[in-house]
Amino acid sequence: MPTDENTPPKTPPTQNEIRELGFLLDIPLEVSVEIGSTRMPIKDLLQLQEGSIIELDKLAGEPLDLYVNSRLIARGEAVMVKDRYGLRLTDVVSPAERLENLG
């Protein structure tokens, strides 16, 4: 992988570095998959009942968004794994793009 002259080459973490960061591995994170969203007035929300349909802003077949702690991390497609839904990642957001989206 080419590197620019100001970027040091990436090296795998040492065992010491892994041990130092090991405490982070058990921190719980909120992971959610968004299939779309919409805005509606409270009066419409209060009229929802069983069988109501809410139109979302995504088209059928568009990638689903994967968020970790409310930050977009990846996009993917819905899959069935036995009798449960899953998400097959098709695009992981680059660290640079994640930093751009922080502000």
Phi and psi in radians as a Rosetta constraint file:
Dihedral C 1 N 2 CA 2 C 2 CIRCULARHARMONIC -1.235 0.35
Dihedral N 2 CA 2 C 2 N 3 CIRCULARHARMONIC 2.528 0.35
Dihedral C 2 N 3 CA 3 C 3 CIRCULARHARMONIC -2.152 0.35
Dihedral N 3 CA 3 C 3 N 4 CIRCULARHARMONIC 2.623 0.35
Dihedral C 3 N 4 CA 4 C 4 CIRCULARHARMONIC -1.452 0.35
Dihedral N 4 CA 4 C 4 N 5 CIRCULARHARMONIC 2.828 0.35
Dihedral C 4 N 5 CA 5 C 5 CIRCULARHARMONIC -1.116 0.35
Dihedral N 5 CA 5 C 5 N 6 CIRCULARHARMONIC -0.346 0.35
Dihedral C 5 N 6 CA 6 C 6 CIRCULARHARMONIC -1.590 0.35
Dihedral N 6 CA 6 C 6 N 7 CIRCULARHARMONIC -0.170 0.35
Dihedral C 6 N 7 CA 7 C 7 CIRCULARHARMONIC -1.810 0.35
Dihedral N 7 CA 7 C 7 N 8 CIRCULARHARMONIC 2.091 0.35
Dihedral C 7 N 8 CA 8 C 8 CIRCULARHARMONIC -1.198 0.35
Dihedral N 8 CA 8 C 8 N 9 CIRCULARHARMONIC 2.611 0.35
Dihedral C 8 N 9 CA 9 C 9 CIRCULARHARMONIC -1.105 0.35
Dihedral N 9 CA 9 C 9 N 10 CIRCULARHARMONIC 2.543 0.35
Dihedral C 9 N 10 CA 10 C 10 CIRCULARHARMONIC -1.351 0.35
Dihedral N 10 CA 10 C 10 N 11 CIRCULARHARMONIC 2.368 0.35
Dihedral C 10 N 11 CA 11 C 11 CIRCULARHARMONIC -2.144 0.35
Dihedral N 11 CA 11 C 11 N 12 CIRCULARHARMONIC 2.603 0.35
Dihedral C 11 N 12 CA 12 C 12 CIRCULARHARMONIC -1.115 0.35
Dihedral N 12 CA 12 C 12 N 13 CIRCULARHARMONIC 2.625 0.35
Dihedral C 12 N 13 CA 13 C 13 CIRCULARHARMONIC -1.143 0.35
Dihedral N 13 CA 13 C 13 N 14 CIRCULARHARMONIC 2.547 0.35
Dihedral C 13 N 14 CA 14 C 14 CIRCULARHARMONIC -1.375 0.35
Dihedral N 14 CA 14 C 14 N 15 CIRCULARHARMONIC 2.872 0.35
Dihedral C 14 N 15 CA 15 C 15 CIRCULARHARMONIC -1.035 0.35
Dihedral N 15 CA 15 C 15 N 16 CIRCULARHARMONIC -0.638 0.35
Dihedral C 15 N 16 CA 16 C 16 CIRCULARHARMONIC -1.095 0.35
Dihedral N 16 CA 16 C 16 N 17 CIRCULARHARMONIC -0.777 0.35
Dihedral C 16 N 17 CA 17 C 17 CIRCULARHARMONIC -1.132 0.35
Dihedral N 17 CA 17 C 17 N 18 CIRCULARHARMONIC -0.694 0.35
Dihedral C 17 N 18 CA 18 C 18 CIRCULARHARMONIC -1.103 0.35
Dihedral N 18 CA 18 C 18 N 19 CIRCULARHARMONIC -0.770 0.35
Dihedral C 18 N 19 CA 19 C 19 CIRCULARHARMONIC -1.096 0.35
Dihedral N 19 CA 19 C 19 N 20 CIRCULARHARMONIC -0.703 0.35
Dihedral C 19 N 20 CA 20 C 20 CIRCULARHARMONIC -1.134 0.35
Dihedral N 20 CA 20 C 20 N 21 CIRCULARHARMONIC -0.573 0.35
Dihedral C 20 N 21 CA 21 C 21 CIRCULARHARMONIC -1.669 0.35
Dihedral N 21 CA 21 C 21 N 22 CIRCULARHARMONIC -0.048 0.35
Dihedral C 21 N 22 CA 22 C 22 CIRCULARHARMONIC -0.992 0.35
Dihedral N 22 CA 22 C 22 N 23 CIRCULARHARMONIC -0.560 0.35
Dihedral C 22 N 23 CA 23 C 23 CIRCULARHARMONIC -1.126 0.35
Dihedral N 23 CA 23 C 23 N 24 CIRCULARHARMONIC -0.360 0.35
Dihedral C 23 N 24 CA 24 C 24 CIRCULARHARMONIC -1.306 0.35
Dihedral N 24 CA 24 C 24 N 25 CIRCULARHARMONIC -0.367 0.35
Dihedral C 24 N 25 CA 25 C 25 CIRCULARHARMONIC -1.155 0.35
Dihedral N 25 CA 25 C 25 N 26 CIRCULARHARMONIC -0.390 0.35
Dihedral C 25 N 26 CA 26 C 26 CIRCULARHARMONIC -1.770 0.35
Dihedral N 26 CA 26 C 26 N 27 CIRCULARHARMONIC 0.122 0.35
Dihedral C 26 N 27 CA 27 C 27 CIRCULARHARMONIC -1.323 0.35
Dihedral N 27 CA 27 C 27 N 28 CIRCULARHARMONIC 2.169 0.35
Dihedral C 27 N 28 CA 28 C 28 CIRCULARHARMONIC -1.259 0.35
Dihedral N 28 CA 28 C 28 N 29 CIRCULARHARMONIC 2.485 0.35
Dihedral C 28 N 29 CA 29 C 29 CIRCULARHARMONIC -2.190 0.35
Dihedral N 29 CA 29 C 29 N 30 CIRCULARHARMONIC 2.615 0.35
Dihedral C 29 N 30 CA 30 C 30 CIRCULARHARMONIC -1.573 0.35
Dihedral N 30 CA 30 C 30 N 31 CIRCULARHARMONIC 2.073 0.35
Dihedral C 30 N 31 CA 31 C 31 CIRCULARHARMONIC -1.991 0.35
Dihedral N 31 CA 31 C 31 N 32 CIRCULARHARMONIC 2.256 0.35
Dihedral C 31 N 32 CA 32 C 32 CIRCULARHARMONIC -2.441 0.35
Dihedral N 32 CA 32 C 32 N 33 CIRCULARHARMONIC 2.664 0.35
Dihedral C 32 N 33 CA 33 C 33 CIRCULARHARMONIC -2.050 0.35
Dihedral N 33 CA 33 C 33 N 34 CIRCULARHARMONIC 2.202 0.35
Dihedral C 33 N 34 CA 34 C 34 CIRCULARHARMONIC -1.851 0.35
Dihedral N 34 CA 34 C 34 N 35 CIRCULARHARMONIC 2.169 0.35
Dihedral C 34 N 35 CA 35 C 35 CIRCULARHARMONIC -1.638 0.35
Dihedral N 35 CA 35 C 35 N 36 CIRCULARHARMONIC -0.163 0.35
Dihedral C 35 N 36 CA 36 C 36 CIRCULARHARMONIC 2.750 0.35
Dihedral N 36 CA 36 C 36 N 37 CIRCULARHARMONIC 3.075 0.35
Dihedral C 36 N 37 CA 37 C 37 CIRCULARHARMONIC -2.620 0.35
Dihedral N 37 CA 37 C 37 N 38 CIRCULARHARMONIC 2.955 0.35
Dihedral C 37 N 38 CA 38 C 38 CIRCULARHARMONIC -2.738 0.35
Dihedral N 38 CA 38 C 38 N 39 CIRCULARHARMONIC 2.885 0.35
Dihedral C 38 N 39 CA 39 C 39 CIRCULARHARMONIC -2.066 0.35
Dihedral N 39 CA 39 C 39 N 40 CIRCULARHARMONIC 2.470 0.35
Dihedral C 39 N 40 CA 40 C 40 CIRCULARHARMONIC -2.625 0.35
Dihedral N 40 CA 40 C 40 N 41 CIRCULARHARMONIC 2.606 0.35
Dihedral C 40 N 41 CA 41 C 41 CIRCULARHARMONIC -1.197 0.35
Dihedral N 41 CA 41 C 41 N 42 CIRCULARHARMONIC 2.712 0.35
Dihedral C 41 N 42 CA 42 C 42 CIRCULARHARMONIC -0.994 0.35
Dihedral N 42 CA 42 C 42 N 43 CIRCULARHARMONIC -0.666 0.35
Dihedral C 42 N 43 CA 43 C 43 CIRCULARHARMONIC -1.061 0.35
Dihedral N 43 CA 43 C 43 N 44 CIRCULARHARMONIC -0.649 0.35
Dihedral C 43 N 44 CA 44 C 44 CIRCULARHARMONIC -1.243 0.35
Dihedral N 44 CA 44 C 44 N 45 CIRCULARHARMONIC -0.677 0.35
Dihedral C 44 N 45 CA 45 C 45 CIRCULARHARMONIC -1.069 0.35
Dihedral N 45 CA 45 C 45 N 46 CIRCULARHARMONIC -0.711 0.35
Dihedral C 45 N 46 CA 46 C 46 CIRCULARHARMONIC -1.227 0.35
Dihedral N 46 CA 46 C 46 N 47 CIRCULARHARMONIC -0.326 0.35
Dihedral C 46 N 47 CA 47 C 47 CIRCULARHARMONIC -1.562 0.35
Dihedral N 47 CA 47 C 47 N 48 CIRCULARHARMONIC -0.081 0.35
Dihedral C 47 N 48 CA 48 C 48 CIRCULARHARMONIC -1.135 0.35
Dihedral N 48 CA 48 C 48 N 49 CIRCULARHARMONIC 2.474 0.35
Dihedral C 48 N 49 CA 49 C 49 CIRCULARHARMONIC -2.557 0.35
Dihedral N 49 CA 49 C 49 N 50 CIRCULARHARMONIC 3.048 0.35
Dihedral C 49 N 50 CA 50 C 50 CIRCULARHARMONIC -0.968 0.35
Dihedral N 50 CA 50 C 50 N 51 CIRCULARHARMONIC 2.260 0.35
Dihedral C 50 N 51 CA 51 C 51 CIRCULARHARMONIC 1.673 0.35
Dihedral N 51 CA 51 C 51 N 52 CIRCULARHARMONIC -0.187 0.35
Dihedral C 51 N 52 CA 52 C 52 CIRCULARHARMONIC -1.124 0.35
Dihedral N 52 CA 52 C 52 N 53 CIRCULARHARMONIC 2.603 0.35
Dihedral C 52 N 53 CA 53 C 53 CIRCULARHARMONIC -2.034 0.35
Dihedral N 53 CA 53 C 53 N 54 CIRCULARHARMONIC 2.293 0.35
Dihedral C 53 N 54 CA 54 C 54 CIRCULARHARMONIC -1.940 0.35
Dihedral N 54 CA 54 C 54 N 55 CIRCULARHARMONIC 2.079 0.35
Dihedral C 54 N 55 CA 55 C 55 CIRCULARHARMONIC -1.363 0.35
Dihedral N 55 CA 55 C 55 N 56 CIRCULARHARMONIC 2.273 0.35
Dihedral C 55 N 56 CA 56 C 56 CIRCULARHARMONIC -1.751 0.35
Dihedral N 56 CA 56 C 56 N 57 CIRCULARHARMONIC 2.885 0.35
Dihedral C 56 N 57 CA 57 C 57 CIRCULARHARMONIC -1.460 0.35
Dihedral N 57 CA 57 C 57 N 58 CIRCULARHARMONIC -0.018 0.35
Dihedral C 57 N 58 CA 58 C 58 CIRCULARHARMONIC -1.793 0.35
Dihedral N 58 CA 58 C 58 N 59 CIRCULARHARMONIC 2.604 0.35
Dihedral C 58 N 59 CA 59 C 59 CIRCULARHARMONIC -1.480 0.35
Dihedral N 59 CA 59 C 59 N 60 CIRCULARHARMONIC 2.653 0.35
Dihedral C 59 N 60 CA 60 C 60 CIRCULARHARMONIC -1.016 0.35
Dihedral N 60 CA 60 C 60 N 61 CIRCULARHARMONIC 2.358 0.35
Dihedral C 60 N 61 CA 61 C 61 CIRCULARHARMONIC 1.615 0.35
Dihedral N 61 CA 61 C 61 N 62 CIRCULARHARMONIC -0.214 0.35
Dihedral C 61 N 62 CA 62 C 62 CIRCULARHARMONIC -1.214 0.35
Dihedral N 62 CA 62 C 62 N 63 CIRCULARHARMONIC 2.633 0.35
Dihedral C 62 N 63 CA 63 C 63 CIRCULARHARMONIC -1.087 0.35
Dihedral N 63 CA 63 C 63 N 64 CIRCULARHARMONIC 2.582 0.35
Dihedral C 63 N 64 CA 64 C 64 CIRCULARHARMONIC -1.534 0.35
Dihedral N 64 CA 64 C 64 N 65 CIRCULARHARMONIC 2.633 0.35
Dihedral C 64 N 65 CA 65 C 65 CIRCULARHARMONIC -1.727 0.35
Dihedral N 65 CA 65 C 65 N 66 CIRCULARHARMONIC 2.331 0.35
Dihedral C 65 N 66 CA 66 C 66 CIRCULARHARMONIC -1.834 0.35
Dihedral N 66 CA 66 C 66 N 67 CIRCULARHARMONIC 2.141 0.35
Dihedral C 66 N 67 CA 67 C 67 CIRCULARHARMONIC -1.999 0.35
Dihedral N 67 CA 67 C 67 N 68 CIRCULARHARMONIC 2.453 0.35
Dihedral C 67 N 68 CA 68 C 68 CIRCULARHARMONIC -2.125 0.35
Dihedral N 68 CA 68 C 68 N 69 CIRCULARHARMONIC 2.105 0.35
Dihedral C 68 N 69 CA 69 C 69 CIRCULARHARMONIC 0.864 0.35
Dihedral N 69 CA 69 C 69 N 70 CIRCULARHARMONIC 0.814 0.35
Dihedral C 69 N 70 CA 70 C 70 CIRCULARHARMONIC 1.183 0.35
Dihedral N 70 CA 70 C 70 N 71 CIRCULARHARMONIC 0.262 0.35
Dihedral C 70 N 71 CA 71 C 71 CIRCULARHARMONIC -1.981 0.35
Dihedral N 71 CA 71 C 71 N 72 CIRCULARHARMONIC 2.281 0.35
Dihedral C 71 N 72 CA 72 C 72 CIRCULARHARMONIC -1.121 0.35
Dihedral N 72 CA 72 C 72 N 73 CIRCULARHARMONIC 2.177 0.35
Dihedral C 72 N 73 CA 73 C 73 CIRCULARHARMONIC -2.001 0.35
Dihedral N 73 CA 73 C 73 N 74 CIRCULARHARMONIC -0.634 0.35
Dihedral C 73 N 74 CA 74 C 74 CIRCULARHARMONIC -2.795 0.35
Dihedral N 74 CA 74 C 74 N 75 CIRCULARHARMONIC 2.981 0.35
Dihedral C 74 N 75 CA 75 C 75 CIRCULARHARMONIC -2.254 0.35
Dihedral N 75 CA 75 C 75 N 76 CIRCULARHARMONIC 2.698 0.35
Dihedral C 75 N 76 CA 76 C 76 CIRCULARHARMONIC -2.912 0.35
Dihedral N 76 CA 76 C 76 N 77 CIRCULARHARMONIC -2.967 0.35
Dihedral C 76 N 77 CA 77 C 77 CIRCULARHARMONIC -2.138 0.35
Dihedral N 77 CA 77 C 77 N 78 CIRCULARHARMONIC 2.562 0.35
Dihedral C 77 N 78 CA 78 C 78 CIRCULARHARMONIC -1.236 0.35
Dihedral N 78 CA 78 C 78 N 79 CIRCULARHARMONIC 2.439 0.35
Dihedral C 78 N 79 CA 79 C 79 CIRCULARHARMONIC -2.389 0.35
Dihedral N 79 CA 79 C 79 N 80 CIRCULARHARMONIC 2.805 0.35
Dihedral C 79 N 80 CA 80 C 80 CIRCULARHARMONIC -1.796 0.35
Dihedral N 80 CA 80 C 80 N 81 CIRCULARHARMONIC 2.284 0.35
Dihedral C 80 N 81 CA 81 C 81 CIRCULARHARMONIC -2.134 0.35
Dihedral N 81 CA 81 C 81 N 82 CIRCULARHARMONIC 1.802 0.35
Dihedral C 81 N 82 CA 82 C 82 CIRCULARHARMONIC 1.004 0.35
Dihedral N 82 CA 82 C 82 N 83 CIRCULARHARMONIC -2.059 0.35
Dihedral C 82 N 83 CA 83 C 83 CIRCULARHARMONIC -1.870 0.35
Dihedral N 83 CA 83 C 83 N 84 CIRCULARHARMONIC 0.378 0.35
Dihedral C 83 N 84 CA 84 C 84 CIRCULARHARMONIC -2.151 0.35
Dihedral N 84 CA 84 C 84 N 85 CIRCULARHARMONIC 2.707 0.35
Dihedral C 84 N 85 CA 85 C 85 CIRCULARHARMONIC -1.433 0.35
Dihedral N 85 CA 85 C 85 N 86 CIRCULARHARMONIC 2.620 0.35
Dihedral C 85 N 86 CA 86 C 86 CIRCULARHARMONIC -2.458 0.35
Dihedral N 86 CA 86 C 86 N 87 CIRCULARHARMONIC 3.111 0.35
Dihedral C 86 N 87 CA 87 C 87 CIRCULARHARMONIC -2.271 0.35
Dihedral N 87 CA 87 C 87 N 88 CIRCULARHARMONIC 2.086 0.35
Dihedral C 87 N 88 CA 88 C 88 CIRCULARHARMONIC -1.618 0.35
Dihedral N 88 CA 88 C 88 N 89 CIRCULARHARMONIC 2.061 0.35
Dihedral C 88 N 89 CA 89 C 89 CIRCULARHARMONIC -1.240 0.35
Dihedral N 89 CA 89 C 89 N 90 CIRCULARHARMONIC 2.305 0.35
Dihedral C 89 N 90 CA 90 C 90 CIRCULARHARMONIC -2.028 0.35
Dihedral N 90 CA 90 C 90 N 91 CIRCULARHARMONIC -0.313 0.35
Dihedral C 90 N 91 CA 91 C 91 CIRCULARHARMONIC -2.706 0.35
Dihedral N 91 CA 91 C 91 N 92 CIRCULARHARMONIC 2.049 0.35
Dihedral C 91 N 92 CA 92 C 92 CIRCULARHARMONIC -1.710 0.35
Dihedral N 92 CA 92 C 92 N 93 CIRCULARHARMONIC 2.261 0.35
Dihedral C 92 N 93 CA 93 C 93 CIRCULARHARMONIC -1.162 0.35
Dihedral N 93 CA 93 C 93 N 94 CIRCULARHARMONIC 2.313 0.35
Dihedral C 93 N 94 CA 94 C 94 CIRCULARHARMONIC -1.212 0.35
Dihedral N 94 CA 94 C 94 N 95 CIRCULARHARMONIC 2.676 0.35
Dihedral C 94 N 95 CA 95 C 95 CIRCULARHARMONIC -0.977 0.35
Dihedral N 95 CA 95 C 95 N 96 CIRCULARHARMONIC -0.642 0.35
Dihedral C 95 N 96 CA 96 C 96 CIRCULARHARMONIC -1.124 0.35
Dihedral N 96 CA 96 C 96 N 97 CIRCULARHARMONIC -0.746 0.35
Dihedral C 96 N 97 CA 97 C 97 CIRCULARHARMONIC -1.164 0.35
Dihedral N 97 CA 97 C 97 N 98 CIRCULARHARMONIC -0.644 0.35
Dihedral C 97 N 98 CA 98 C 98 CIRCULARHARMONIC -1.081 0.35
Dihedral N 98 CA 98 C 98 N 99 CIRCULARHARMONIC -0.730 0.35
Dihedral C 98 N 99 CA 99 C 99 CIRCULARHARMONIC -1.129 0.35
Dihedral N 99 CA 99 C 99 N 100 CIRCULARHARMONIC -0.677 0.35
Dihedral C 99 N 100 CA 100 C 100 CIRCULARHARMONIC -1.076 0.35
Dihedral N 100 CA 100 C 100 N 101 CIRCULARHARMONIC -0.621 0.35
Dihedral C 100 N 101 CA 101 C 101 CIRCULARHARMONIC -1.458 0.35
Dihedral N 101 CA 101 C 101 N 102 CIRCULARHARMONIC -0.029 0.35
Dihedral C 101 N 102 CA 102 C 102 CIRCULARHARMONIC -1.189 0.35
Dihedral N 102 CA 102 C 102 N 103 CIRCULARHARMONIC -0.611 0.35
